[in-house]
Amino acid sequence: MGSAISTIYTFFRPLDDERADEPSDFSNVMAQIFLWTLLAGFLVLPSTFTNVQKSVVCSNTLTEVVRDVRNISAVAIGFTCCGIGTTGLCVLWWIWRRKYAWLLGTIFIPGLFHGLSGIISTFVSLYGVQNICDGLKHGVHYGPTTIATVAATSGCSIICFTLALIYGFLKRSERKELKKSQGGQEGGGNS
């Protein structure tokens, strides 16, 4: 297990020694791929429950509901995209956990906004379905897929927001320590 982690760790490291402590271009590209995969999952999920919800609310026959359950494969694709994106971002976070500025600008802030986009998309789809049944008002139905989608997108937003706050504080503390150490060295060298 340890060798697999070290292999992944060295794979994401830059080759030259000068930038050994900085994220590689490959890490930047992979972060963007994982973020876009996560966003794709967030945007696919809300569209999956629209037809199923319409069928359940608007139809009286089980055959119409069963016909629209084909969206289950889209639900699986959406959650798979979310899982792949989240897993990839967690690996990058673990590898570069000491690079506060990179994590903030590359993973946490974009992840927060992707999660917010997913929440907005979910509620737009949810409330857009509300009055589609021949003008009849049936109210909003919060089914299991809707609840799972809201939980996934909200969870991502909350986690990214929390980590952005924590790493923002750590970045600020690191900057203060650096200024203190530079000030102490300059003051000590002049006397």
N, C-alpha and C positions, 0 to 999 in steps of 0.2 A: 504494500500500500504506500509506503514512504517513497519508493522509487517512482511510482506513478505521479505522485504529487510533485516531486522534484522535477520530473520530466515536463509536466505542464508548466511549472514555475519557470524553468529555463526556456521553454518554448515562447513564452510571452515577454521575455527579457530582450533588450536590445543587444546586438552583437558586440558593438564597440565598448571598450572599457570606460571611455569618457562619459557616455550617457548611461552607464550601467544602473544608476539609481533613478532614471527617468523612464516613464512608460514608452514602449516602442510604438512605432507607427502601426504595427500589426495589432497591438493592444487597442489603439484608438479606432482602427477599422472594425475590430471585433466588437468593441463597445457599441459602435453605431449599428452594426448588424443586429446585435442582441436587443438594443433599444427599439429598433424598427420592427423586429419580430414580436416583441412585447406589445408594441402599439398595434400591430396587425391583429394580434389576438384580442386586444381590447376593442377593436373596431369590428371584428367579425362576430364576436359574441352577441352584441345587442341585436344584430340583424337576424340572428337565428331564432329568437323566441317570438318575433313578430308574427310569422305565419302560424306557428303553433298556437299562440295566444288568440289570434283571430279565429282559428278553427274551433277552439274550445268555447269561445264566447259566442260566436255567430252561428254555429251549426248545431243541428240536433242529431246528426247521425255520426256514429262512430267511424264510418268509412272515411268521411272527410277529415277527421282528426288523424286517423292512421296515415292517410295520404300525405299529410304535412309533417309527419314525424321524420321524414327524410332529412329534416334539418338537424337531426341528431349527429350526423356526420360532420356538419358544420360546427356544432357545439364541440365535438371532439377536436376538430382542427383548431378552433379558437383557444381551447384550454391547452392544447399541445403547444401552440405558438407562445402562449403565456408562460408555460412551463420551461420551454427552451430558452426564451428570453431571460426569464428570472434566474435560471440556473447559470447561464453564461455570465450574467451581470454579477452574480454572487461569487463566481470563480475569479472574475477580474477584481472585484472588491477585495477578496481575500489576498490576492497577489499584490495589489497596490494599496493596501490598507493604510500605509503610512504617507501616502501622497495625497494630502488633504485637498489641495487646490484642484488636482486632476480629478479626484473623485467627485468633488462638488460640481465642477463644470462639465464633466463628461458623463457621469452616471446619475447622481442624485437629483440635480435640478431638472435635467431632461426627463428623468423617470417620474418626477413629481408632475410635470406638465403632461406627460403621456397618460398617467393615471387620471388626471383631471379630464383629459380628452375622452377617455373611456367612460368616466362617470357621466359626462355631458351627453355622449352618444347613447348611453344606456337609457337615460331619462327621456331623451328626445324620441327614441324608438318606443319606449314604454308608453309615453303619453300620446304619441302619434297614433297608436293602435286604439286609443280610447274610443274614438267616435267613427270607426270605419265600418261598422255593421249597419248599413242602410240607414244611417242617421240615428240609430238607437243609442241611448246612453246607457252603457253597462258598467261604467267605472273602470278603474285600473285593477288589473289582476296581477298580483305579485306571486308568480309561480317559482318553482325551485331554480329554474335557469336564471330567472331575473334576479333572485336573491344571490345566487352564486356569482353572477356577473357583477352586481353591485359590491359584493364582498371582495371580489378579486381586485377590481379597480380602486375601490376605497382603501383596501389594504395596501396596495402599491403606493398610493398617494400618501397615506399616513406614514408608512415606513420610510419612503424617500424624504418626506418633510422632516421627520424626526432625525434621520441620519444627516440631512443637510444642516440642521441646527447643531447637532453634536459636532460634526466635522467643521462647520463654520467656527464654532467655539474653539476647537482644537487648532485650527489654522491661525486664529487670532492669538491664541496662547503661544504657539510656536513662533509667530512673528515677534511678539513681545520678548520672548526669550532670546531670539536672535539679535534684536536691537540691544538688549541688555548686555549680551556677551560681546557684541561689537563695541558698545560704549565702554565696557570694562577693559577691553584690550587696548583701545585707543588711549584711554585715560592712563593705563598702566605703562604704556610705551613712551608717553611724553614726559614722565617724571624721571 
